[in-house]
């Protein structure tokens, strides 16, 4: 089963021989290994790179347990590098397994793995590519530990364009399946809905939870589990550690302090299971410290976690729009704009209204409202009001479930159906 990941492959090819350590991160099972060890390796071979100049180590393979020791890993790699100046390509998978618990827990302790990678880079004839499933241990350390010699690339589960490129057929049927099962690549290898859900369920229980519990020495696994359930059930809703702690106490009878919840939220985002989007005051040009919104990295994982009990298509679509923007390289905030209204007696009242997303990349900024349906005039007025209140000249877009071709209204707002939005990047370029 070959699923094209052309965007990531081209980005990776573009980073070749740049004198930096390529750090490929993302949630486990999202396709990092396939990208590096299949698609990218195939490309290297197409460029006539001999196999003995491609050094591969998968640290999550139990056959390579001994190589999780940095000293053994260094010896293994260096023995395979020929000193004739010819370029060698080092591909290391799930390198966080070569970082000890002590190194991870103690910020003052030097991480030996980073020393190994920096040392290999100094040889001059080594191009290094590493994958990992924890942002704290990798991408957050790129700037400091690699001292400008690190180049991070985050991989995500399949976007709908990648998913649809593989399954084809009717767009609405494909999108309905995508909304339910998500974009974890191996889902597409499963034949029945039961097989798909069983696979996603096992990912949560046997991979993600196991990793988090082990790497962070979680003392309250039941709290972590309840926290995940809460985040999954409230995607697109404002929340913070204090609010979650109060909910757990009132609903579940679990008494836990804000600091623990905050730490567990950090673990979940560092493991790429969730992303946090902060609120941004458009007119005041400032961020609110809290509350924030959390989105699931994959809606299929979210759905199976909740046992299909909460299938609000509005929230699932909003999550998909958010993930799509992030996958395209945008930084995404939740917009807040103050609107002044008059009541029935003519008195002025100021209220906060929300713009679904503010997406930024380079010098580009786009306001995007995710609206499942706007068939009702009152609903349309409510969705458009925050966008109309912004007086700058940045593009404004409404994404809904319409099948109409994209069109622009008299206020300059672009209306785009979800299929066109997901399949045609040029619409918000």
C-alpha positions in Angstrom: 0.0 0.0 0.0 1.7 3.2 -1.2 0.1 6.5 -0.1 1.7 9.5 -1.7 3.1 12.1 0.7 4.5 14.4 -2.0 4.5 17.6 0.1 6.6 16.1 2.8 8.8 14.2 0.4 9.6 17.3 -1.6 10.2 19.3 1.6 12.7 16.6 2.8 14.4 16.5 -0.6 14.7 20.3 -0.5 16.6 20.0 2.8 19.3 17.5 1.5 22.9 18.5 2.1 22.0 21.7 4.0 24.5 21.0 6.7 21.8 20.5 9.3 20.3 17.6 11.2 16.8 16.9 9.8 14.4 16.2 12.7 11.2 14.7 11.5 8.6 14.6 14.3 4.9 13.7 14.7 2.5 11.5 16.5 3.4 7.8 16.4 2.0 5.8 13.4 1.3 9.0 11.3 3.8 7.9 8.6 7.2 9.3 9.6 8.9 6.0 9.2 7.3 5.3 5.8 8.3 8.8 4.6 12.0 8.4 5.6 12.6 4.6 5.2 10.4 4.0 2.1 9.7 7.1 0.1 12.9 9.0 0.8 15.1 5.9 0.6 13.5 5.1 -2.8 14.4 8.6 -3.9 18.0 8.2 -2.7 18.3 5.0 -4.7 16.9 6.7 -7.7 19.8 9.2 -7.4 22.2 6.2 -7.6 23.2 6.3 -3.9 24.6 2.9 -3.1 22.9 0.9 -0.4 26.0 0.8 1.8 26.0 4.6 1.9 22.4 4.5 3.4 22.7 3.7 7.1 19.4 2.8 8.6 18.5 2.1 12.3 15.0 1.6 13.6 15.3 2.0 17.3 11.7 0.8 18.0 12.7 -2.6 16.5 13.5 -5.0 19.4 16.4 -6.4 17.2 18.1 -3.0 17.8 17.6 -2.8 21.6 21.4 -2.7 22.1 21.7 0.3 19.8 19.5 2.4 22.2 22.7 2.8 24.1 24.3 5.9 22.5 27.8 4.4 22.7 26.8 1.3 20.8 24.8 3.4 18.3 27.8 5.7 17.6 30.1 2.7 17.1 27.6 1.0 14.7 27.2 4.1 12.5 30.8 5.2 12.5 32.0 1.7 11.4 29.9 2.1 8.3 31.1 5.5 7.2 33.8 5.3 4.6 36.4 8.0 4.9 36.8 8.8 1.2 34.7 11.9 1.3 31.6 10.3 -0.3 28.3 11.3 1.2 26.6 8.9 3.6 22.9 9.2 4.6 22.1 8.3 8.2 18.4 7.5 8.8 17.4 7.0 12.5 13.9 6.1 13.5 12.2 6.9 16.9 15.4 8.3 18.3 13.7 9.4 21.6 14.3 5.7 22.6 18.0 6.5 22.8 17.3 9.2 25.4 17.3 8.0 29.0 14.6 8.8 31.5 17.1 10.5 33.6 18.2 12.7 30.7 14.6 13.6 30.0 13.6 14.4 33.5 16.7 16.4 34.3 16.9 19.5 32.1 20.5 20.1 33.3 21.7 16.7 32.3 23.4 16.6 28.9 21.6 14.4 26.3 24.2 12.1 24.9 22.2 11.5 21.7 22.5 15.1 20.7 26.3 14.9 21.1 26.3 11.9 18.8 24.3 13.7 16.1 26.4 16.8 16.3 29.6 14.7 16.1 28.4 12.9 13.0 27.6 16.2 11.4 31.1 17.4 11.9 32.5 14.6 9.8 31.3 16.5 6.8 30.3 13.6 4.6 27.2 12.6 6.6 23.6 13.8 5.9 21.4 13.0 8.9 17.7 12.3 9.2 16.0 11.4 12.5 12.4 10.7 13.4 10.8 11.0 16.8 7.5 11.1 18.5 8.0 13.6 21.2 8.3 17.3 20.6 9.9 18.1 23.9 12.8 15.8 23.3 13.3 16.8 19.7 11.8 19.8 18.0 11.9 22.0 21.2 15.6 21.2 21.5 16.5 21.8 17.9 17.4 25.5 18.5 19.4 25.0 21.7 21.0 21.5 21.6 21.9 21.5 17.9 23.0 25.2 18.0 21.6 26.2 14.7 22.4 22.9 13.1 18.9 21.4 13.4 16.0 21.6 10.9 12.6 20.4 12.1 9.8 19.0 10.0 6.6 17.9 11.6 4.5 15.2 9.9 0.8 14.8 10.4 -1.7 12.1 9.7 -3.2 12.0 6.2 -4.8 15.2 5.0 -8.0 14.7 3.2 -6.3 15.4 -0.2 -3.9 12.5 0.5 -6.7 10.3 1.8 -8.9 11.0 -1.2 -6.0 10.6 -3.6 -5.8 7.0 -2.4 -9.5 6.0 -2.0 -10.9 8.1 -4.9 -14.6 7.9 -5.8 -17.4 10.2 -4.6 -16.0 13.1 -2.6 -18.9 13.2 -0.1 -18.6 9.5 0.7 -14.9 9.8 1.1 -15.2 12.8 3.4 -17.8 11.1 5.5 -15.5 8.2 6.0 -12.6 10.6 6.7 -14.7 12.4 9.4 -15.4 9.0 11.0 -12.1 7.1 10.7 -9.6 10.0 10.4 -6.3 9.9 8.6 -4.0 7.5 10.3 -2.4 5.7 7.3 -2.8 2.1 8.4 -6.6 2.7 8.8 -6.7 2.4 5.0 -5.4 -1.1 5.1 -8.3 -2.3 7.3 -11.3 -3.8 5.4 -14.2 -3.3 7.8 -15.3 -0.6 10.2 -14.8 -3.0 13.1 -11.2 -3.5 12.0 -10.6 0.2 11.6 -11.9 1.0 15.1 -10.1 -1.9 16.7 -6.8 -0.6 15.2 -7.4 3.0 16.4 -8.4 1.8 19.8 -5.2 -0.2 20.1 -3.2 2.8 19.1 -4.6 4.8 22.1 -4.3 2.0 24.6 -1.2 0.1 23.6 1.0 2.8 22.0 0.1 6.3 23.0 -0.9 5.7 26.7 1.9 3.2 27.2 4.5 5.7 25.8 3.2 8.6 27.9 2.9 6.6 31.1 6.4 5.2 30.7 8.3 8.2 29.5 6.8 10.7 32.0 6.4 8.2 34.9 2.7 9.2 35.3 1.5 8.8 38.9 -2.2 9.2 38.2 -3.0 7.3 35.0 -6.8 7.5 35.7 -6.5 11.3 35.7 -4.7 11.2 32.4 -7.4 9.0 30.9 -10.2 11.2 32.1 -8.3 14.3 30.8 -8.1 12.7 27.3 -11.8 11.9 27.4 -12.6 15.5 28.4 -10.4 17.0 25.6 -11.9 14.6 23.0 -15.5 15.5 24.0 -14.9 19.2 24.1 -12.9 19.9 20.8 -13.3 23.5 19.8 -14.4 24.6 23.3 -12.5 27.0 25.5 -10.8 25.4 28.5 -7.8 25.5 30.8 -6.3 23.5 33.6 -8.5 25.1 36.3 -11.7 24.5 34.4 -10.8 20.8 33.7 -9.8 20.2 37.4 -13.2 21.6 38.5 -15.0 19.4 36.0 -13.2 16.3 37.1 -14.1 17.0 40.7 -17.7 17.8 40.2 -18.5 15.2 37.5 -16.1 12.3 38.3 -15.4 13.0 42.0 -11.6 13.2 41.2 -9.7 15.8 43.2 -6.6 16.8 41.4 -4.7 20.1 41.5 -4.3 22.5 38.6 -0.5 21.9 38.3 -1.0 18.2 37.7 -3.6 18.9 35.0 -1.3 21.5 33.4 1.6 19.1 33.4 -0.5 16.3 31.8 -1.8 18.7 29.2 1.9 19.4 28.3 2.6 15.7 28.0 -0.4 15.2 25.6 0.7 18.1 23.4 4.4 17.1 23.5 3.3 13.6 22.3 1.4 15.3 19.4 -2.0 13.8 20.4 -3.5 17.3 20.9 -2.7 20.8 19.7 -3.3 24.0 21.7 -4.6 27.1 19.9 -4.5 30.4 21.9 -6.9 33.2 21.7 -5.8 36.4 19.9 -7.4 39.8 20.3 -7.6 41.1 16.7 -8.0 44.8 17.6 -5.9 44.8 20.7 -3.2 42.7 19.0 -2.4 40.7 22.0 -2.8 37.1 23.2 -5.0 36.0 26.1 -3.1 33.8 28.5 -6.2 31.5 29.0 -8.5 29.9 28.2 -7.4 28.1 25.0 -8.8 25.5 22.6 -7.5 22.0 22.1 -7.8 20.0 18.9 -7.2 16.3 18.3 -4.3 15.4 16.0 -6.6 12.9 14.3 -10.4 12.9 14.4 -10.6 9.1 14.0 -8.6 8.7 17.2 -11.0 11.1 18.9 -14.1 9.3 17.7 -13.0 5.8 18.8 -11.8 7.2 22.2 -15.4 8.4 22.8 -16.9 5.2 21.5 -18.8 7.1 18.8 -21.0 8.7 21.4 -20.4 12.3 20.3 -20.5 12.7 16.5 -21.1 16.5 16.3 -20.2 17.1 12.7 -19.8 20.9 13.3 -17.0 20.3 15.8 -15.4 17.5 13.8 -15.3 19.6 10.7 -13.8 22.5 12.7 -11.1 20.1 13.9 -10.4 19.0 10.4 -10.1 22.6 9.1 -7.7 23.4 12.0 -5.5 20.3 11.2 -5.5 21.2 7.5 -4.2 24.7 8.2 -1.5 23.4 10.5 -0.5 20.7 8.0 -0.1 23.5 5.3 2.4 25.2 7.6 0.2 27.9 9.1 0.4 29.0 12.7 -3.3 29.0 13.9 -4.9 31.1 16.6 -8.5 31.6 17.7 -9.5 35.1 16.8 -11.4 37.4 19.3 -13.0 40.7 18.2 -15.0 43.1 20.3 -18.4 44.1 18.8 -20.7 46.9 20.0 -24.4 46.2 19.9 -27.5 48.0 21.0 -30.3 46.4 22.9 -34.0 47.0 22.5 -33.8 50.3 24.5 -30.9 51.6 22.4 -28.2 51.1 25.0 -24.8 50.1 23.8 -23.3 46.8 24.9 -19.8 45.4 24.1 -19.4 41.7 23.6 -16.6 39.3 22.5 -17.2 37.5 19.3 -15.0 34.7 17.9 -13.4 34.3 14.6 -12.8 30.6 14.1 -9.2 30.8 13.1 -6.5 33.4 12.3 -4.0 31.5 10.0 -0.5 33.1 9.5 2.4 32.0 7.3 5.2 34.3 6.4 3.6 37.6 5.5 0.2 36.0 4.8 -2.7 36.2 7.2 -6.2 34.8 6.6 -9.3 34.9 8.8 -11.3 31.7 8.5 -14.7 30.8 9.9 -15.7 27.1 9.9 -19.5 27.0 9.6 -21.1 23.6 9.0 -24.3 25.0 7.6 -25.6 28.6 6.9 -29.0 27.8 5.4 -30.7 29.8 8.1 -30.3 33.6 7.6 -29.9 34.2 11.3 -27.1 31.6 11.4 -25.4 33.2 8.4 -25.6 36.6 10.1 -24.0 35.2 13.3 -21.1 33.5 11.4 -20.4 36.6 9.2 -20.6 39.2 11.9 -17.1 38.7 13.4 -15.5 38.8 10.0 -17.4 41.9 9.0 -16.2 43.7 12.2 -12.6 43.4 11.2 -11.6 46.4 9.2 -8.2 45.3 7.8 -7.5 44.1 4.3 -6.5 40.4 5.0 -8.5 37.7 3.2 -11.7 36.5 5.0 -13.0 33.0 4.3 -16.1 31.0 5.3 -15.8 27.2 5.0 -19.1 25.3 5.1 -20.6 22.0 3.8 -21.9 23.6 0.7 -21.2 21.9 -2.7 -21.4 25.3 -4.5 -18.3 26.5 -6.3 -16.3 29.1 -4.4 -17.8 32.6 -4.6 -17.2 36.0 -3.1 -20.0 38.1 -1.5 -20.5 41.8 -1.7 -18.4 42.3 1.5 -15.4 40.6 0.0 -15.8 37.4 2.0 -14.9 34.2 0.1 -17.4 31.3 0.6 -15.8 27.9 0.1 -17.3 24.4 0.4 -15.3 22.0 2.6 -14.3 19.8 -0.3 -12.8 22.7 -2.3 -11.1 24.0 0.8 -9.4 20.7 1.5 -8.5 19.8 -2.1 -7.5 23.2 -3.5 -4.7 25.0 -1.6 -4.7 27.9 -4.0 -8.0 29.2 -2.6 -6.3 30.7 0.5 -2.8 31.1 -1.0 
